[in-house]
Protein backbone atom coordinates (compact mmCIF):
# COMPACT_ATOMS: atom_id res chain seq x y z
CA UNK A 1 0.00 0.00 0.00
CA UNK A 2 1.29 3.46 -0.83
CA UNK A 3 -0.45 6.40 0.82
CA UNK A 4 -0.02 10.07 0.08
CA UNK A 5 -0.49 12.59 2.78
CA UNK A 6 -0.42 16.00 4.32
CA UNK A 7 -0.58 16.17 8.09
CA UNK A 8 -0.59 18.92 10.63
CA UNK A 9 -2.77 20.86 12.98
CA UNK A 10 -0.96 20.60 16.29
CA UNK A 11 1.89 22.91 17.29
CA UNK A 12 4.37 20.06 16.87
CA UNK A 13 3.23 19.31 13.34
CA UNK A 14 3.54 22.99 12.49
CA UNK A 15 7.24 22.70 13.17
CA UNK A 16 7.45 20.09 10.42
CA UNK A 17 5.41 21.95 7.80
CA UNK A 18 8.29 22.23 5.34
CA UNK A 19 9.93 18.92 6.20
CA UNK A 20 7.96 15.79 5.37
CA UNK A 21 4.51 14.59 4.67
CA UNK A 22 3.81 11.35 6.46
CA UNK A 23 3.19 8.31 4.31
CA UNK A 24 2.78 5.43 6.67
CA UNK A 25 2.96 1.99 5.21
CA UNK A 26 5.60 -0.48 4.12
CA UNK A 27 6.62 0.04 0.49
CA UNK A 28 5.23 3.56 0.37
CA UNK A 29 6.32 6.86 -1.12
CA UNK A 30 6.92 10.10 0.72
CA UNK A 31 5.59 13.38 -0.59
CA UNK A 32 6.77 16.67 0.77
CA UNK A 33 6.66 20.40 0.20
CA UNK A 34 5.53 23.76 1.50
CA UNK A 35 2.96 26.39 0.76
CA UNK A 36 4.08 28.66 -2.05
CA UNK A 37 6.36 26.05 -3.60
CA UNK A 38 6.45 26.54 -7.36
CA UNK A 39 7.98 23.25 -8.56
CA UNK A 40 5.73 20.97 -10.62
CA UNK A 41 3.99 18.23 -8.68
CA UNK A 42 4.02 14.59 -9.74
CA UNK A 43 0.42 13.29 -9.94
CA UNK A 44 0.02 10.26 -7.70
CA UNK A 45 -1.79 7.01 -8.32
CA UNK A 46 -2.08 3.54 -6.85
CA UNK A 47 1.10 1.48 -7.21
CA UNK A 48 0.97 -1.85 -9.07
CA UNK A 49 0.89 -3.90 -5.86
CA UNK A 50 -2.27 -2.33 -4.39
CA UNK A 51 -5.48 -0.64 -5.45
CA UNK A 52 -5.95 1.50 -2.34
CA UNK A 53 -4.34 4.88 -1.61
CA UNK A 54 -5.00 6.99 1.52
CA UNK A 55 -4.64 10.74 0.95
CA UNK A 56 -4.57 13.66 3.40
CA UNK A 57 -5.11 16.99 1.58
CA UNK A 58 -4.27 20.47 2.77
CA UNK A 59 -6.82 23.25 2.59
CA UNK A 60 -6.27 25.46 -0.43
CA UNK A 61 -3.40 23.35 -1.84
CA UNK A 62 -4.13 21.44 -5.09
CA UNK A 63 -3.76 17.69 -4.92
CA UNK A 64 -2.95 16.16 -8.32
CA UNK A 65 -3.73 12.52 -8.99
CA UNK A 66 -4.41 10.18 -11.86
CA UNK A 67 -5.90 6.78 -12.54
CA UNK A 68 -3.83 3.81 -13.67
CA UNK A 69 -3.63 3.29 -17.40
CA UNK A 70 -6.86 1.87 -18.86
CA UNK A 71 -9.00 3.42 -16.12
CA UNK A 72 -11.17 6.50 -15.68
CA UNK A 73 -12.39 8.41 -12.64
CA UNK A 74 -15.67 7.65 -10.89
CA UNK A 75 -18.01 9.34 -10.08
CA UNK A 76 -17.87 10.68 -13.59
CA UNK A 77 -18.28 14.27 -14.68
CA UNK A 78 -21.74 15.63 -15.47
CA UNK A 79 -21.98 18.29 -18.17
CA UNK A 80 -18.22 18.53 -18.08
CA UNK A 81 -18.08 19.13 -14.31
CA UNK A 82 -17.33 16.81 -11.42
CA UNK A 83 -20.13 17.36 -8.92
CA UNK A 84 -20.12 14.35 -6.58
CA UNK A 85 -17.89 12.10 -4.49
CA UNK A 86 -18.37 8.65 -2.97
CA UNK A 87 -19.12 8.36 0.74
CA UNK A 88 -17.81 4.79 0.86
CA UNK A 89 -15.29 2.74 -1.08
CA UNK A 90 -17.99 0.81 -2.94
CA UNK A 91 -19.61 4.10 -3.97
CA UNK A 92 -23.09 2.93 -3.04
CA UNK A 93 -23.64 6.33 -1.44
CA UNK A 94 -22.70 9.61 -3.11
CA UNK A 95 -22.82 13.25 -2.05
CA UNK A 96 -22.39 16.65 -3.66
CA UNK A 97 -18.98 18.28 -3.66
CA UNK A 98 -20.83 21.56 -3.19
CA UNK A 99 -18.79 24.65 -2.45
CA UNK A 100 -16.37 22.94 -0.06
CA UNK A 101 -14.35 21.17 -2.77
CA UNK A 102 -13.43 21.52 -6.43
CA UNK A 103 -12.47 18.66 -8.71
CA UNK A 104 -11.49 19.11 -12.34
CA UNK A 105 -9.21 17.78 -15.04
CA UNK A 106 -5.82 19.46 -15.00
CA UNK A 107 -5.31 21.51 -18.13
CA UNK A 108 -2.67 20.52 -20.66
CA UNK A 109 0.46 22.58 -20.15
CA UNK A 110 -0.33 23.36 -16.49
CA UNK A 111 3.16 24.05 -15.10
CA UNK A 112 2.06 23.12 -11.57
CA UNK A 113 1.96 19.43 -12.43
CA UNK A 114 4.37 17.07 -14.18
CA UNK A 115 2.77 16.01 -17.49
CA UNK A 116 1.97 12.36 -18.08
CA UNK A 117 4.32 10.44 -20.35
CA UNK A 118 3.90 10.61 -24.10
CA UNK A 119 1.26 8.22 -25.36
CA UNK A 120 -0.39 7.79 -21.97
CA UNK A 121 -4.19 7.69 -22.08
CA UNK A 122 -4.82 8.57 -18.46
CA UNK A 123 -5.89 12.06 -17.33
CA UNK A 124 -4.63 14.11 -14.41
CA UNK A 125 -7.16 15.46 -11.91
CA UNK A 126 -6.90 18.34 -9.47
CA UNK A 127 -8.72 18.26 -6.11
CA UNK A 128 -8.79 21.30 -3.82
CA UNK A 129 -10.34 21.58 -0.36
CA UNK A 130 -11.73 25.12 -0.32
CA UNK A 131 -13.26 25.41 3.13
CA UNK A 132 -12.89 23.74 6.49
CA UNK A 133 -16.10 22.00 7.50
CA UNK A 134 -17.37 21.65 11.03
CA UNK A 135 -16.98 17.87 11.20
CA UNK A 136 -14.42 15.56 9.53
CA UNK A 137 -15.36 13.56 6.49
CA UNK A 138 -13.89 11.01 4.14
CA UNK A 139 -14.18 11.34 0.37
CA UNK A 140 -13.66 8.36 -1.90
CA UNK A 141 -12.83 8.50 -5.60
CA UNK A 142 -12.59 5.32 -7.66
CA UNK A 143 -10.71 4.50 -10.82
CA UNK A 144 -12.70 2.13 -12.97
CA UNK A 145 -11.43 -0.04 -15.80
CA UNK A 146 -12.59 1.27 -19.17
CA UNK A 147 -13.31 -2.28 -20.28
CA UNK A 148 -16.47 -4.05 -19.11
CA UNK A 149 -15.91 -7.39 -17.49
CA UNK A 150 -15.67 -9.98 -20.21
CA UNK A 151 -17.69 -12.44 -18.19
CA UNK A 152 -20.77 -10.22 -18.00
CA UNK A 153 -23.60 -10.99 -20.39
CA UNK A 154 -25.14 -8.07 -22.25
CA UNK A 155 -28.40 -8.41 -20.32
CA UNK A 156 -26.61 -8.43 -16.99
CA UNK A 157 -24.41 -5.50 -17.96
CA UNK A 158 -27.40 -3.41 -19.02
CA UNK A 159 -29.13 -4.14 -15.74
CA UNK A 160 -26.25 -2.89 -13.65
CA UNK A 161 -24.86 0.59 -13.09
CA UNK A 162 -21.74 1.86 -14.79
CA UNK A 163 -19.95 1.66 -11.44
CA UNK A 164 -20.83 -2.00 -10.98
CA UNK A 165 -19.92 -3.17 -14.47
CA UNK A 166 -16.35 -1.92 -14.33
CA UNK A 167 -13.56 -3.23 -12.13
CA UNK A 168 -12.02 -0.81 -9.63
CA UNK A 169 -8.30 -0.39 -10.29
CA UNK A 170 -7.61 2.25 -7.63
CA UNK A 171 -9.50 3.73 -4.68
CA UNK A 172 -8.46 7.10 -3.23
CA UNK A 173 -9.46 7.57 0.41
CA UNK A 174 -9.31 11.32 1.08
CA UNK A 175 -9.38 12.20 4.79
CA UNK A 176 -10.56 15.77 5.38
CA UNK A 177 -10.00 17.09 8.89
CA UNK A 178 -12.42 19.40 10.70
CA UNK A 179 -11.69 22.87 12.05
CA UNK A 180 -11.68 21.67 15.63
CA UNK A 181 -10.48 18.59 17.55
CA UNK A 182 -12.44 15.35 17.34
CA UNK A 183 -13.26 15.51 21.06
CA UNK A 184 -12.28 17.18 24.30
CA UNK A 185 -9.18 16.14 26.22
CA UNK A 186 -11.15 14.14 28.79
CA UNK A 187 -12.68 11.91 26.10
CA UNK A 188 -9.51 11.30 24.06
CA UNK A 189 -7.73 8.09 25.01
CA UNK A 190 -4.02 7.58 24.30
CA UNK A 191 -2.45 4.28 23.29
CA UNK A 192 1.16 4.49 24.49
CA UNK A 193 3.75 2.31 22.79
CA UNK A 194 4.65 -0.91 24.53
CA UNK A 195 1.19 -1.15 26.10
CA UNK A 196 -2.36 -2.25 25.39
CA UNK A 197 -4.92 0.50 25.87
CA UNK A 198 -7.62 -0.28 28.40
CA UNK A 199 -10.47 -2.01 26.58
CA UNK A 200 -13.40 0.14 25.57
CA UNK A 201 -17.00 -1.05 25.28
CA UNK A 202 -19.44 0.59 22.89
CA UNK A 203 -23.19 0.16 23.24
CA UNK A 204 -26.33 2.06 22.19
CA UNK A 205 -25.93 4.37 25.19
CA UNK A 206 -22.25 5.05 24.54
CA UNK A 207 -21.52 4.59 20.87
CA UNK A 208 -18.32 6.50 20.15
CA UNK A 209 -14.66 6.43 21.19
CA UNK A 210 -11.85 8.85 20.34
CA UNK A 211 -8.23 7.76 20.59
CA UNK A 212 -4.73 8.47 19.33
CA UNK A 213 -1.34 6.84 19.36
CA UNK A 214 1.77 7.86 21.25
CA UNK A 215 4.36 10.17 19.69
CA UNK A 216 4.76 9.73 15.92
CA UNK A 217 2.39 6.80 15.86
CA UNK A 218 -0.42 6.02 13.44
CA UNK A 219 -3.29 3.56 13.43
CA UNK A 220 -3.58 0.44 11.28
CA UNK A 221 -5.51 -0.61 9.23
CA UNK A 222 -5.19 2.52 7.12
CA UNK A 223 -8.51 1.75 5.43
CA UNK A 224 -11.13 3.52 7.56
CA UNK A 225 -13.77 0.91 6.66
CA UNK A 226 -11.71 -1.94 8.11
CA UNK A 227 -10.46 -3.17 11.47
CA UNK A 228 -8.53 -6.15 12.78
CA UNK A 229 -10.46 -9.05 14.25
CA UNK A 230 -9.59 -11.78 16.72
CA UNK A 231 -7.34 -12.07 19.74
CA UNK A 232 -4.20 -12.03 17.61
CA UNK A 233 -5.25 -8.70 16.08
CA UNK A 234 -3.92 -9.72 12.66
CA UNK A 235 -6.92 -10.48 10.44
CA UNK A 236 -8.10 -7.37 8.58
CA UNK A 237 -11.84 -7.38 7.86
CA UNK A 238 -14.44 -4.81 6.91
CA UNK A 239 -16.64 -3.38 9.65
CA UNK A 240 -19.69 -4.14 7.51
CA UNK A 241 -18.79 -7.85 7.37
CA UNK A 242 -19.02 -7.91 11.17
CA UNK A 243 -22.62 -6.71 11.10
CA UNK A 244 -21.76 -3.14 12.08
CA UNK A 245 -22.74 0.20 10.64
CA UNK A 246 -19.75 2.17 11.86
CA UNK A 247 -17.65 5.11 10.78
CA UNK A 248 -14.03 5.82 11.55
CA UNK A 249 -12.58 9.25 10.84
CA UNK A 250 -9.27 10.95 11.39
CA UNK A 251 -8.78 14.46 12.68
CA UNK A 252 -7.21 16.90 15.07
CA UNK A 253 -6.12 15.81 18.54
CA UNK A 254 -7.32 17.82 21.52
CA UNK A 255 -3.68 17.93 22.68
CA UNK A 256 -1.77 20.64 20.82
CA UNK A 257 1.51 18.92 21.69
CA UNK A 258 0.41 15.63 20.10
CA UNK A 259 2.75 14.37 17.41
CA UNK A 260 0.06 12.73 15.32
CA UNK A 261 -3.65 12.74 14.52
CA UNK A 262 -6.60 11.47 16.52
CA UNK A 263 -9.22 8.96 15.43
CA UNK A 264 -12.92 8.54 16.21
CA UNK A 265 -14.92 5.35 15.79
CA UNK A 266 -18.69 5.75 15.96
CA UNK A 267 -21.21 2.90 15.73
CA UNK A 268 -24.72 3.66 14.48
CA UNK A 269 -25.99 0.10 14.09
CA UNK A 270 -25.04 -2.66 16.49
CA UNK A 271 -24.66 -6.38 15.72
CA UNK A 272 -27.67 -8.66 15.88
CA UNK A 273 -27.68 -11.75 18.05
CA UNK A 274 -26.29 -12.18 21.53
CA UNK A 275 -22.53 -12.00 20.98
CA UNK A 276 -20.36 -8.92 21.15
CA UNK A 277 -17.97 -8.03 18.34
CA UNK A 278 -14.34 -7.50 19.28
CA UNK A 279 -12.45 -4.99 17.16
CA UNK A 280 -8.77 -4.29 17.22
CA UNK A 281 -6.50 -1.53 15.93
CA UNK A 282 -2.74 -1.19 16.13
CA UNK A 283 -0.56 1.85 16.65
CA UNK A 284 2.86 1.70 15.02
CA UNK A 285 5.81 4.04 15.23
CA UNK A 286 6.42 6.11 12.14
CA UNK A 287 10.16 5.44 12.26
CA UNK A 288 9.61 1.65 12.21
CA UNK A 289 7.10 1.17 9.42
CA UNK A 290 9.74 0.65 6.76
CA UNK A 291 11.24 -2.18 8.85
CA UNK A 292 8.34 -4.52 9.75
CA UNK A 293 10.66 -7.38 10.65
CA UNK A 294 12.31 -5.16 13.25
CA UNK A 295 9.04 -4.19 14.95
CA UNK A 296 8.86 -5.21 18.61
CA UNK A 297 6.19 -4.88 21.27
CA UNK A 298 7.83 -1.61 22.28
CA UNK A 299 7.02 -0.18 18.83
CA UNK A 300 3.33 -1.05 18.92
CA UNK A 301 0.25 -0.43 21.00
CA UNK A 302 -2.98 -2.40 20.74
CA UNK A 303 -6.44 -0.87 20.92
CA UNK A 304 -9.29 -3.28 21.67
CA UNK A 305 -12.91 -2.22 21.35
CA UNK A 306 -15.90 -4.37 22.30
CA UNK A 307 -19.17 -3.65 20.50
CA UNK A 308 -22.19 -4.96 22.33
CA UNK A 309 -25.13 -6.52 20.42
CA UNK A 310 -28.44 -4.76 20.02
CA UNK A 311 -29.96 -6.90 22.76
CA UNK A 312 -27.53 -5.62 25.39
CA UNK A 313 -27.67 -2.00 26.52
CA UNK A 314 -25.31 -2.13 29.51
CA UNK A 315 -21.50 -2.08 29.26
CA UNK A 316 -19.26 -4.50 31.15
CA UNK A 317 -16.29 -3.59 33.32
CA UNK A 318 -14.28 -2.01 30.55
CA UNK A 319 -14.39 1.72 29.89
CA UNK A 320 -17.41 2.95 28.04
CA UNK A 321 -17.13 5.13 24.96
CA UNK A 322 -18.87 8.47 24.62
CA UNK A 323 -22.04 10.05 23.32
CA UNK A 324 -21.58 13.53 21.97
CA UNK A 325 -24.79 14.29 20.08
CA UNK A 326 -22.95 15.05 16.84
CA UNK A 327 -24.02 13.60 13.52
CA UNK A 328 -22.48 10.24 12.58
CA UNK A 329 -18.84 10.77 11.69
CA UNK A 330 -19.32 9.27 8.23
CA UNK A 331 -21.89 11.94 7.37
CA UNK A 332 -19.62 14.85 8.21
CA UNK A 333 -17.72 17.06 5.82
CA UNK A 334 -14.98 19.29 7.32
CA UNK A 335 -11.16 19.86 7.81
CA UNK A 336 -8.74 21.52 10.29
CA UNK A 337 -5.64 23.08 8.79
CA UNK A 338 -2.90 20.58 8.09
CA UNK A 339 0.44 22.19 8.12
CA UNK A 340 2.56 19.87 6.07
CA UNK A 341 1.64 19.26 2.46
CA UNK A 342 2.84 16.27 0.52
CA UNK A 343 3.79 17.16 -2.99
CA UNK A 344 7.13 15.85 -4.29
CA UNK A 345 8.37 12.25 -4.11
CA UNK A 346 10.99 11.14 -1.56
CA UNK A 347 12.47 7.70 -1.10
CA UNK A 348 11.42 5.31 1.61
CA UNK A 349 14.60 5.96 3.59
CA UNK A 350 13.41 9.52 4.29
CA UNK A 351 11.18 8.21 7.07
CA UNK A 352 14.18 8.00 9.37
CA UNK A 353 14.90 11.69 8.93
CA UNK A 354 11.45 12.59 10.20
CA UNK A 355 12.21 11.22 13.64
CA UNK A 356 14.99 13.80 13.93
CA UNK A 357 12.92 16.73 12.72
CA UNK A 358 11.02 17.32 15.94
N, C-alpha and C positions, 0 to 999 in steps of 0.2 A: 504494500500500500504506500502511496506517495502523496501526503497532504501538502497543501499550500496554505500559508497562513500569515496573518497580521495580528499580533497580540498587543495588549497594553491596557491602560486604564488606571492601574495602581501607580503610586509614586515610584516604586521600584522599576516597573516596566517602562516608565517614562525615561528613566536613565539609560534604557537600552534602545531608544527609539531609532537611532541611526546605526544600530549594530547588527542585530539578526532578527529575522522572523523565525518563529519556532515551528518547524515541521517535525512531527513527533512519531515517527514509526520507522522500523528497520527497512532499509533500502529506499529511503526517501530523499527528496531534494530540498535544499534550503533556498529560500527566497528572501532577499533583503533589500533595503533601500530607505530613503527618507522623503519627507514631503519636499516638493520643489525640485526633486531630481529630474534631470532632463534626458537621461539616457533612455534608449528604446527598451521596452519591456518584452521579454520572451513570453508569448502566450502559452499557458500551461494546459495540459491535458492528462488523462489517465495514462499511466505507463502500461507497457504490454502485459505485465504480470498481474494487474488488478483492474477492476472496472469501477472503483470507488475512490473519490478524491475529496477529503475534507478541505474547506476553504474558510478563512477568516478575513473578511474584507475590512477596510478602513474607510470611515465616512469621508466622502468627497474625493477619494483616490480611485481612479479607474482600475478595475481588475480585468485583465485580458485573458481569455481562455478560448480553447477550440476543441472540437470533437475529433476523435480519431478518424483517420481516412475511411471513407465509405460510410460515414455517419452524418446525421444532421441533428440540430438542436430541437428538443421538445420540452415544453409546449412550443408549438410553432408560432410564427408571426401571423397576425391578422391584419389585412390591409397594409402590409408592409411594416407593421409595428408589433413589437413584442409587448403583450399586455398582461400576461399571467405567469405565475410560477407554480410549481408543485409543492403541496404541503407535506407530502410523504414521498419516499423513494420509489413507490410504485405508481405515483401520480394519479391515484384514484380520487384525490381531492386537490382542487386548484383554487387559487385566489388571485385577485388583481394586484399587479405591481403598484398601481395607484401613483401617488406623487412621491412616495418614499424612495422608489428605486427607478433607475432607467436601465434598459437593456437594449442594445442595438448592435448591428453588424459594424465592425470597425471599417472605416473607409480605406480604400486602396491608397497607398502612399502616406498613410498616417505615420508621422515620424516618431510617435510615442510608442509604437509597437514594432517588433521585429517581424518583417513580412514572412509569410509561409514560403516554403521552398518552391522552386519553379516546377510547375506541373501538378502541384498538390490541389486536390479538389475541395478540401475542407475550408471553412470560413472561420474568421476570427471574430469573437464577440466581446463587447465591452459592457461590463456591469458596474454601476456606480450606486452606492448607498447615499442618498441625498439628505435624509433627515434621520435623526435618532428617535426611534419610537419609545413608547413608555415601557413596553415589555419586550423581552427577547423573542426572537423567532428563528426558525430555520427554513431556508429556501432550498428547494431541490430543483436542479435542471438535469435533464437526461439527454444523452446522445443515443439516437436510435439508428440502427442499420438502415441504409437506404434500400436494401433488398428484403422483400417479404420472405418469411420463412418458406423454404421450398416444400416443407411437409404439409402446409396448410392447403386445403381445398379451396377453390374459388368461393363456394357457398359459405364456408366457415370464415374466410377472410373478409367477405362482404358484411358478415354479421358482427364483426368485431371492430373496435375502434382502431384508428391509426396507431395509437400508442401500443395497443395489445399485439398488433400484427407485426411489429418490428422488434427485433432483439435490442436490448439495451447494451451498448458498448462502453458507456461511461456514465457514472452518476456523480454530479457535483453536489456536495452537502455544504451549503453556505450558512455559517453560523453568524447571526447578526445580534450583537449585544444591545442591551437597553441602556438608557441614560443613567440609571441608578443601579445599585447592587441588587443581587437576586433576593437577598433577605437581610434582616438585621443581624448584628454580631451574635446575639444570643441564640439565634436559630441556626447559624452556620457551623457545621461540625467539621473538624479537621482530622484528616487521616495522616498521622505522622509516620515517616518511613521506619521500617523495622517493627511495626505494630499492626494489629488488626483493630480497626475502629469498632467501638461498642455497637453491637447489632441494633438496628433500627426496625421497628414494626410499623407498617402502614396499614390503616384500616379506614372505613368510610368516615370515621370521625376525625382522623388525622392522616391525610392522604398525600402529604408532600414532605420531602426532605431536601435540604440544601447542604452541600458538602464541598470540600476542596482538599487537595493534596498538600503535603508539606512543600518546602521550598523547591522550586523548579521541578515540580511534579505534575503529571497530567494523567487523566483517567482513560483507561482502556475498558471496553472496546471504543474505538474512535467513532464508530457508527452509532448515532444517537438512538436509533431504533432497536439496538441490540443490547444484550447484557450477557454475562457469563452465568452458567447454571451449574449446580452441583457443588458438593463439598470441596472438590479439588479446584473449583473456580477456573476451569480451563476450557469448557465447552461453550462456544459463542452461539447464542440463539437469538431469534427475534423476540421482542416483548409480546408481539401479537400471537406468536406460536404458543405462548404460555397462558393464553386466555386473558391477557391484560389489555386494556386500553390505557396506555401510559405515554407520557411525553418527557423526554429529557432535553434540557437546554443548557447552554453554556453562557456565562456572563461574568459580570463584575463581582469580585469579592467585596464583602463589607469591610475587610481589613485593608487599609491603604498600603500597608507594608507587605502584603502578600505577593509572593513571587510566582504568580500563576492565577488562572481563572477559577471561578467557582462553578458548580453544577447544581441543577435542581431536577429532581425526578418527581413527577406528579402523576398519580393514578386517578383516572376518572371512572374506570370500570374494573371491578374486582373479579377474581376468578370464581367460577361456579364450583359447586361441590363442597366438600368439607375439609380439603387439604390446603394449607398455605403454600404459596410459591416463594422459593428462596432465590433471590437475585444476588449477584456478586459483581463487583467492579474492582479493578486494580489500579492503584497509583504506581507510576514508575518514574524514576529520576530521568530528567532530560539528558543528563550527561552519560547515561548508561544505555539509551535505547538503540545505539548503533552497535552494541556489544551484548546481545541477548544471552550468549553463553556465559558471560561474566556476571550476570545479574545474580544477586544473593538476596536473602530475606531482608537485609539491611537497605536494599535499594527498592523495596516494594512496600506497599501497605494495602491491605485487603479491606474492602467495604462490603458488608453483608446486610442485605435488606430483606426482611420478611414481609410478604404481602398477604394479609389475611383474606379468606374467602368471603363472599357476600353474606354467608350465613353467620359470620362471626363479627361482632361489632366492638368487642373489647380487645385491647392489646394484651400481650403477655408481660414478662418482666423486662423485656428489652425497652430501650428508649422509644417513645412514640415520635412520629414525624410532626408535621405542623399543618395547620389550616390557616390560610392567609386571606381568603376571600377574593383572590385575584382570579382572572379568567384562566382556563387551562393553559399551561405553558406552550403547548403546541399551537394554540390559536393566537399567540401574541405576534407582534411585529415591530420590534425596536432594537436600538444599539447604543452602548456607551462608547466613548471615543477610545479606540485602540491607538496606541502610540508608536507602534512599530509596524511598518508596512512591508510586506514581502513582495519584492518585485524582480530582482535579478537572481540568477541561479548560482548557488554555492555548492561545493562538494560536501559529501557526508561528513568528512572529517571536521568541518567547521563547527559541529555541535560541541566539541570539546572547548572551543574558544569561548562559547557562551557562558560556560561556568565561571570564567574569569572576568566576565564583563561587569558583574555586579559588585 
